[in-house]
Amino acid sequence: MIMHAFCFLLFLSTLHETQAVKFTVTNNALKTPGGVAFRDKIGAAYAKRVVVEANRFILRVVFQQYNDDDRKNVRKGDAKTALAGVLYHEMTHVRQWDGNGQAPGGLIEGIADFVRLKANYAPSHWVKPGQGQKWDQGYDVTAHFLDYCDSLKNGFVAQLNKLMRTGYSNQFFVQLLGKPVDKLWREYKAKYGNIP
């Protein structure tokens, strides 16, 4: 809940003439539990400091980009949408069950990207529905497959997450949708003309 509020509180504005990014944090949700928790447990100053430090670390230490000519130009809308999408994805990991470590990693990441997809924060570079090599490939591939499964049974992903509280089995797909996951994957691929 705190990070959900943070997602709406962080305002990024790009200064196009220098390609520098100015970070400002404003808590517009003080009348909500998330806004209060953000104020009391994280705070605007800390949130801003972490974003600035992360940006600086990525640019200077990892990418070794010391001047604006080396850096990717980030437009205001792109940065805000990308940040929101990342926060939705990562907050899903905080809240989701992982089958006590038994669930495939690709499924875990796919569920997080499914949340991002449903929240309308899927970036344009994601694969299209029906693409990918296997159902638990992860991220966007698995997110689209889970969206297909959810279209077969509304609330499928929520029910799958509940089942993953204490363990994991591919039989969860049979239990919830009446078909093995590999058959569902073939049907999904066929729907989009990508028959394996």
N, C-alpha and C positions, 0 to 999 in steps of 0.2 A: 504494500500500500504506500509505503514511504517513497519507493522508487517510482511508482506510478505517478504520484504527485510531482516528483522531481522531473519526470518526463515532460510535464506541462509547464514546469517552472523555469527551465533553462532556456534562455533566449540567446541565440547566436546571431550576430550581425557581421557581415563581411564588409570590410572596407576595400572596395575594388581597386582603388588607386595604388595601394601597397600590397594587396593580397594578404594582408594581415587579418587575423580574426580577433575580434573583440568579444569577450565572454561576459555576459551579465546574467545574474541569477536573481529572479524576482519570485517571491512566494505569493501567488494569487489565490491560494487555496487555504488561507488561514482559518476559514470557518468549517473546514472538513477535518476528519481525524487524520488523514494523510498529510494535510498541510501543517497541522499542529505537530505531528510526529516529525515531519521534515524539519520544522523550525527547532524543535527541542532536541532531536537526536542527531541531526546532521548539520543543519544551518547553512545559510546562503554562502557565507564566507568560506566554509570548508568545501562545499560543493564546487564553488568557483575555483578554489585553489587546486582541487584534484583535476578538474578539466584542463586548467591552464598547464599544470605539471605534466599531465598525460600528453597533451599536445606538444609541449616542448620536448619531452622525452622521445616521442615518436619521430619528430622532425630532426632533432639534433643527434640523438644517440643511435637510434635504429636506422633511419633513412639517411642520416648525415647530410641533411639539406640545410645549409646555413644562410642562404639568401633566397629572396622571393622568386628569382628566375628558375630555381630548381624545383619549386614547389607546385603542386597541383592547385589550380585556381578553384576555389570552392565558393559556389554561389550560396546566398543566404538560405533559400528554400531547400537546396540539396543538403546542407549541413543539418538543418533542423529535422528534416525527414529521416536522414540517416541516423542521427542521434536517437530519435524516438524509436526507430526500428530496432536498433541495437539494444536499447533499454528494455523494450518489450521482450525481445529474445532472451536477454540475460535474466530478467526478472522471472521469466518462465522457469528457468533452471532453479531458482530459489524456491518456487512453489510446487514444482512437479515431483512426482514419485519416479524413481528410477529402477524399480524392481529389486531393490537392495543390491544394486550393482550388476544385476543379471540381464537387464534390457540391453539390446544392441545400441552402441553409441550413436549410430546413424538414426535410430528411432528417437533417441533423446533429443538430438539436435533437430530432427525433423519436426518434433512436437513444438519446440521453441520457435522454429520458423513458421509453423502452422499458425501459431498465435500472432506472429508478425503479419502473416498473410491476411488473417481474419480482421486484424486491426487496420488494414489498408496501408501498411508500411513496407510492402514488398518492393524492393528496388527493381528498376527496369532491366538490370542485367541478369536476373534470375532466369533459369530455364523455363520453357513453356510447359503447361500441363501435358503429360504423356511422355516427356523426355526423361532420360536417365537409364541406367543399366540395371538397377535392382531396387527393390522397394525400400530397403534400409540403407541406401547410399548416403542418406543424411541431408540436412539443410533443405534447400529449395526443392530438390527432387522428392524427398520424403514428405515435405510439407504439402506439395500438390497431390501426392498419393493419399495422404491423410484427409485432405479436403474432399477427394473423391469418396473415400470411405465414409466421411461425415455426411456426404450427400445421400448415401445409401441408408444411413440411420442417423438422424439428427441427434447430436450429443455423443456420437461415437468416441471422439477423442477424450471427452470428459470421462466417459465410462472406462475407456482403456486406461487412462491415468489412475482411476480408482482401483482397478484390478492390479496395477503395478505397485501398489502400496507395499506388498509383502514379497513380491517375486515377479518373475516374468516367464511367459510361455507364448510361443506362436499360436497356441490353441486359443488364446484370448480372441483372435480374429474369428475363429470358428464359433466361439461362444457368443460373440456379439453380432456377427454378420452371417453366420451359418456357412462360411466357406473358408478354406485354408488361405493364408495370406498370399501364397504363390499363385493361386487361382485368381484371387482378387487383383493381383498385380497384372496378370495376363489380360484380364478383362479391362482393366484400367488402360493398359497400353493399346488394346484393340479399339477402345472408345476414341482414342485420339489418332488412330491410324499408324501407330508405332508398334506393330505386332512383333514380339521378340522372336 
